[in-house]
Amino acid sequence: MVRPNEEVEALLQEYADLIAITGGEAFKARAYEKAARAIGGYPADVSHLDVAGLKEIPGVGKSIAEKVVEYFHTGHVTVVEERRARIPAGVRQLITIPTLGPRKAMALYQDLHISSVGELADAVKAEKLRDLKGFGRKTEENILHGIALMQQAGGRILMSTAMEAAEDIVAELSRITGCEHCAYGGSLRRMKETIGDIDILVAARRSAPFMDALTELPSTGEVIAHGEKKTSIRTVKGVQVDLRVVRPDAWGAGMQYFTGSQAHNIRTRTIAVRLGLKLSEYGLFETESGKRVASRSEDEVYARLGLPLIPPTLREDRGEIEAGLRGELPEVVTERDIRGDLHTHTDLTDGLTSLEEMVAAAAERGYAYYAVTDHAPNLYMQRMTDDKIRAQREQVRSLDGEHHGMRLLHGTELNIGPEGEVDWPDEFLRGFDLCVAAVHSHFNVGRKAMTHRLVHACENPHVNIIGHPTTRLLGKRPGIDADLDEVFAACARTGTALEVNAQPDRLDLGDEDILLARSHGAKFAIDTDAHSIPQLAFLRYGVGTAQRGWLTPDDVINTWPLRRLRRFLRKDRAG
């Protein structure tokens, strides 16, 4: 289920949008956006706080705190309901289209009476928008692109959203008497970046208690099918969950069957046929005698097929079968291999938490080292200055080694400008332990210019990591148009790592780009880009994505000992 903090974050963000749609004061909308982010990133459960406790959260004043308390006491907020009533539901749907803001959505309703995505698409195609103030041909193109992104996402949800729902359901079903195993499978276990539905598997001798329990969970909004072998529900958040129960002695076969992609499973079944066997969710059987020869564990099933245990994240039929048969399956990177996080933020710029608190939380994760990389000055909204970053460096140096001996690196997230330039001159950049550089604007400069821009940034001797390299936002913004072969080759040539950004709406690089970059010999950094303490836990999503790209610990610079990492960070400046 969604954390109470996230419920409030969504509510306050919606209220900020409603204020903007109805022509409210811009500063008021920004205040609610800031409070939404602060509450979403607050580590403690805000549903247990009173007004005084809520006011301790940065950016949350008395008025906002009272609304939060009202929400938890009554299930709604009066002023939000009043604002909703003033705006048709269709207009509220319009603002979910990437590239279309609240004011434009309201203008479309008032001037052209558009109140649905379909009506908007028809109006764009009929060229009805370009005469409106603030609209034009480029706006129409952006809107159509936003609608296409929305349709492409369809009913799919972010991996993190699905993971939270799945883990809640697994926890609930695991408590039922008779449950010997319970886990999620499918594309979620393969750590795909977006999920269509959630597959849950239970090992038990009786299925009825589990089928009944799923339909009665508080998070269940609709029962789609309720049977002995399979029950499907839709959660109150609209996510479909399919539950299957197998006998305990078939657990391994069931998990193998309900985890692999269709293509992977076809390959394993084909191998079984060649061996005179038949593979199903119930086990691996001899075709002639019907005798079951493997089923209790996935290891057992794969071994009988002549394969090593293939990690769930690799089960996509992208060469893992052939590699397994050759004995060349990679030992993919795991969370345990990560020694530190190399891209994080504090409240000096757009983070929500102080330096001291972020460092302490990172140390509790058992890291050997940790980097603070707040934004550089060319991202003007962050108001960074030379003096501010120098003062932070002194603070970082004073905290170095103070938490469980964890070493601290002082870095920055630079902005890659239109020509590949970055914020500070070389002399100033020499003072940082590492620099992450990323594109934050000018996304449509064209393929040739974008490629040059990224390659030029790689060639900067002070740039160590290209952050969220394609800039994509899942379901909202596509990746930039660049010759990635050329960019990845430049990274390998210059000793510049590519980031696997673990933010669930980024997961950038994605798995297919990781596979391409790895073929060029590039190195990688799996980072959280955390802006609050809870976001440090996003590491799991970055690691899952890295596994899907076949990365091993040797490919990932933040699995290395600090001495080896420091040598890499010197690039060609080493003497």
N, C-alpha and C positions, 0 to 999 in steps of 0.2 A: 504494500500500500504506500501511497505518497506520504512523505514525512509532513507533519503539521507545518513545519517551516516552509516547505515548498508550496503547500496549499495557500499560505498567506502571501508568499512571494507572487504567485499567479494572480491572486485577488488584487493585490496592490498594483501590480503591473497593469492589470485590466483597468483599474480605476484611473491610472495615469493616462491610458489610451482614451478612456471615456472623457476625461477632462480635455484632452487635446481635440477630440472629435467635436465636442460641444463648444469649442472656442474659449475654454478656460485659460487662466494665466499659465504661461509657459513655465514659470518658476515653480508653480504648484505641482505641475505634472512631473517636473524633474525631481522634486522632493519625494514624491511617491515612488518614482523609479529607483532613486537612491535607497530609500527605505526598503523597497522590495528586494534589492540585491543584498542589502545588509542582513535582512532576516533570513533570506535563502541560504546565506553563507554562515549563519550563526551556528556554532557547534552544539549548543544545548537546545532542547525541545522547548520552543517558545509557548506551547500550549499550557505550560506549567507556570508561566510568569504572569504577574499582575502588571498594572500600569507602571509602577515604579521600576520593576525589573526590566520591562520592555524599554523604558527610557534609557537604560544603561547601554543599549545597543546603539552604536554610532549611526546617526542619521534618523533615529526614531524619536520624534517629539511626542508631547502629551496627546495631541489630537490623533496622530496615527496610532499610538499605543492604545488609546480608548477604542478605536475601531477594531483593532486586533482582538482585544478582550471581548468586545461585542460579538465578533465572529465566533469565537470559541464558546460563548455562552448561548448564542441563539442560532448559530448556523448561517447567519447572513449579516450584512452591514447595510443599514438603512440608506445611507447616502449613495452607496453603490447601486442598490436596487432602484433608487430614484433616477440616477443617471442612465441606467440600462433602459428604463421605461421611456426615456426621451429619445432613444435611438432604435430604429428597426433592427431586428435580429440579423437581417441580410447585410446591413451596413457593418455590424460587428464582425460578420463573416468576411467582409471585404478586407478588413485591416489585417487578416491573417495571410493575405497574399504577399509574398516577398516583393519588395520594391514599392508597395503601395502604402503610404502613410495615412494616419487618421484624418488629417485635414482634407486630403484629396478624396478619401472615401466619402466624407460628408458632402463635399462639393458635388461629387457624382450623383449622390442621392437627391440633393436639393435642386440641381440644375437639370439633370436628365432622368430623375426618378429611378436610378439604378439601385437595386437592393439585393442582387445575387451575383455570384461569380459568372453564371451563364449569361445573364443580361449584360454584364461588363464585357465579356469576350465578344458578344455579338456587336456591341456598340463600338468596340475598337475596330473590328473588321469592317464595320460600316463607316469608319473614319468620323465618328460623331464627337470624338473627344478633342480633336486638335484645335477647335475654335474656342474652347474653354480657357479662361485665364489660368495660367500655371501649367497648362498641358501643351502637348505638341507631338510631333512625329516620334521623337525619341522616347517620350513618356509612354506612348502607345506600345512601342517596341518593348520597353521595360516591363509594362504590365503583362503583355502576352508571355514574356519570358517567365515572369513570376507565376502566372497561372500554370504554365507548363511544369515548372518545378513542383508546384503544389500537386498537380495531377500525377507526376512521376512518383512522388512520395506515396501517393494513394493512402491505403490504410496502414502503412508501415510506421513503426515507431522506433525511436532511438534504442540502441542496445541497453543503455543504462535504465531507461524506463521499464523495459521488459524484464531486465535483471531484478529490479526491485520488486516487481509484482511476482515474479517466479520464486524468488527466495522467500517471500512472505508465505506463498502457498505451500511450498515445500516444507517450511517450518511447521505450518498448521497440520498438514497431512502426516508428517513424521511423528506427531504426538499420538496418533490413533493406535490403539492396541492392535497388534498383528502386523504392523508395518516393519518389514525387515530392511528395506532400502527405499529411498525416495530421492529423486533428482530430476532436474530439467534436462532436456535433450535438444534435438533439432538445431535450427540455425543459431539459437541463443548459445547452446553449448559450443558451437563452432565459432562463436564470438563475431558473427557478422555485424556490420555497422548499423544496419536497421533490421527489424524483425517483423514478420507478417503475423505470426501467432506463436503461442508458447506451448511446447510439448512437455508434459509432466509424466514421469513413469514411476510406478510404485511396484515393489515386490511384496506380495502378500498372498496368503492362501485363500482369502475371501475378498472379493472386490466391492461388494455392496457398501460396507461402511465408508469407503473412500469416495465412491461415486456420490453417495448421499452427502457426505461432508463438503465436497466441492460445491454442490448446489446451494449449500446453506451458509457459506462463508459471507461475512459482511461485505466483502469486496465484490461479490457476485451480483451483477445487475440483471442478467438474463440467462436462462437455461436454454441452450440451443438443442441439445440432445442429451438424454439421460438413459444409459444402457448398462448392460452387465460388463461389456468389454471396453466400451469407450463412452465417456461423458464429455460434452463440450459446453462451455459457458462463455459469456462475454462479461467482462468486469464492468464496474460502474464507470471506468475510464475508457471503455470501448475496446479493450484488448481481448481477443479470443484465446481461450485456454482449452487445450485438449488433454484429457487425462486417460491413461491406459494403465491397467493393472495386469502384471504377469506373475506367474508362480515364482517363488524364490530361486528355484533351480534353473530358471530361464533368464535371470537378471542380466547376465553378460550379453546374451544374444539380443535381448530387448534393447539394451543401451546402444549396442553396435548398430542395430537396425534403425532406431529412431534418432540417431545422431548424424550419421553420414548424409551428405547431399544425395540426391537421386542418382547423379552420375557416379559417385563413389560407390554407392550400394549396387549399382548395376555391375560395376567392375568386380566387386567382391563376390557377387552371386555367380558371375561368369567363371571366376576362378574355381568356385565350389563345384560347378557343373563339370568342369574339366577334370576335377579330382573324383568324380563320381559321387558328389555330395549335393545336398540341397540346403540352402541357407534361408532362414526366416527369423521373425522376431521371437520364435519359440526355441530356436537352437539350430545347430548344424547336424544334419542327418545323412546317413548313408542312403543313397537313392534306392538301392535294391532291397535292403533289409528293413529300412525305416529306423534303424538303430540311431539313437542320438549319440554323437561323438564329442560335442562341445557345446556349452551353453552357460555355465555358471559365471564366467568372467569374460570380459572383452579380450584379455590377454590370451585366454584359452581359445577363443574363437579365431582370432587372427593367427595364432601359432599353428592351428590345425590347417589353415589356409596357406601356410608357408611364409607368413609375414610377421614382422615385429609389431608390437602394439603401436598403432599409428595415432599420434596426438589428435584429439577431436578437432582442433583448429586447422588441421591439414587435410581433413577428409572432404575434399572438394573435387577430386580427380584432376589435379593439376601436377601430376607427376609423382605423387606420394606412393602410389602402388609400385611403379617401376623402381623408385628409389629404395623402397622397402625390400623388393625382391633382390636388388643388387647389394643390400646391406649398407646403403648410403643415406638412410633417412637422417636428417639433421637432429641434433639435440637442441631443441628450440629454447630460446630464452624464457625464463620464468620470473615471477615477482621476487623470488628469493635471490636471484642473481643481481638485482638492482642495488647498487651501493649508494646511490644518491640521486637527487632530483636537480636538474640543471636549468630549469626555467620556472621561476615562481615570482609572485608579486606581493607587495605589502601595501599598507594604507598610505605610503608616501606618494603613490600614484593611484591606480584604480583598484588596488586590493582593498579588502575589508578588515584586515587584521594587522596588528603591529608586527614589526620585525621580531621583537623578542618572543611573541606568541607563536609566530610561524616557525621560528628556529626551534623552540621547545617542542612543538608538535612533530616536526620532522625528526628530531632526535628520538622521540618516543617510537617512531617507526623503525628504529634501529639502523638508520643511515650512517655510513662512514663519513660522508661529506654532503654538502647542501649548498646550492647557489641561490642568491637573491639577485633577481634581474629586473628591476623596475624600469618603466618606460623612459626613453630618452626624450629630449626637448622637442623634436620635430613632430611628435604627436601632441599638438599644442594644448589639447584639452587637459592634459595631465600636469601642465605647468611645472615641468622639471627645470631645474637650473643647475649650473655647475656647482654652486655652493651646497645645494641640497644633496647632490649625489656624493660630494666629498664628505659631508657630515655623516651620511649613511655609511660610507666606507669606514670611517673611524669607529662607528658603532659596530659594524660587522667585525672589524679587527678585535674589538674589545670582547666580543662574544665567542670568538674562535676557540673551540675546544672546551668551552664551559659546560656544554650539555653532553654528558656521556662521552666526552672526547671527540665529538663530531666536528670535523673541520669545515670551515665556512669559506666559500668563494664569493667574492663580490663581482657582480656582473651587471649587465644592462641589456634591455631589449631595444636594439636600434631599429630605426625605420629605414627601409630601402626606398630611396627616392626614385623619381622617374628615370634617371640616368644611372641608377645603381649606386648613387652616393649615400652615405650614412651621416648620422647627426653630428658627431664630434670629429675634430681633426685627429690625425695619427698620434700626436704628442699626448693628447688627453686620453685617447683610447688605450695607451700603454699602461695606464694606471689600473685597468680592470683585469681581473683574473680570467674572465671569459666574456665574449659578446655573442648574444643571439641577435640575428638580424632577420627582419620579416617585412613583408609587404602589407601595408595597412591602408593604402589608398591608390588611386590611379590604376584601377583594376583592368581598364579597357584600352590600354595603350597600343594593343596590337601584338601579334605573335612574335615578330622579329624584335620589336623594342622590349617586350617583356623578357624574352630570352636573354638579350644583351644585359638587361637590368640585373637579372639574377646571377648571370655569369660574372659580371663586374663585381657584384657583392661578394661572391665566392673568392674572387682574386684579391680582395682586401685582406692584408696579412693579419688584421685584428678581428675579423669575423670568423668565429669558430663553429657556429651552428646556424643553419637556415631554419627559422621557426615557421611552423605551420606552412610548409612550402607552397601549397597550391591555393591557400587562403579559403578553401571551400567551407561552407556551412551547410551541413546536411539538410536537405529539403528547403533551403533558403537561398543559398548562393553557390553557383557552380565553381569549379576550380578555374584558375586563370588559364589563358591560352598561351602556352610557351612550348618550345621544343625541349621536352623533358629529357630526352636522350642527351642533348648537348649540356643541359644543366647538371644532370647527374654525373656525366663524364667530368665536368668542371669541378664538381665536389670531390670526386675521387682524385683528380689531379692536384688539387690545391690543399687537400687535407681538411676539408670543411664537412662537418657532419650534417646530415639531414635529420630533421626532427620528426619523430612520431608523436604528435601532439595528442595527449590522452583526453582532452576535453571531449565529452560524449557527442557534442554537436559538430566537432571538427574531425577527430580521428584522421589527422592529416600529418603525414602521408597515409593514404589508404593502402590496403594490402597489395593491389595490383601494381601501384607505383613503387612500393617497396621492393617487390620482385624485380622490377625493371632496374631500379637504382642499385640493387645488390648485384645484378649482372654486370654493372659497370665498375664494381669494386668499391662503392661508396660505403662510408661508415654512418652510424645512426645514433641518435640520442632519444630515449623514451622519456618524455617529460610531461608533467601534469599541467603546466601553465596555470598553477593554482593561484586563485585570488582570495582564498579563504582556507581555513583549516580542513573542513570537510572535503574540499576538492583535492587534497593530497591523496585521498583514497581513489581518485580517478585513475591512478597508475594501472590498475588491473585492466582497464579498457585499452590503454596504450600497449600493454604487454600482449593482450589477446590479439590486437591488430598486428603487432610485430611478429607474433607466432604465425599468423596467417600469411605473412610475407616471408616465412622460412628463416627468420633471423635467429642466429645463435648468439651466445654471450660475447663471442669474439667480435661480432659485427656491431655491438652496442657499446659506445664509449663509457656510459655510466654504469657498466658492470665491471669496469677495470679498476685495479688498485689506483689510489690517488697519484702515485708517482708516474705511472704509465699515462694516466689522464692528463697530468700537467705537461708531459712531453708532447702529447697530441695538441694541446691547446696553444703551444708555442708556435705551431705551424712552421713556416720557413724562416721565422725570426730567430730560431734556435742557432746558437753559435757553434 
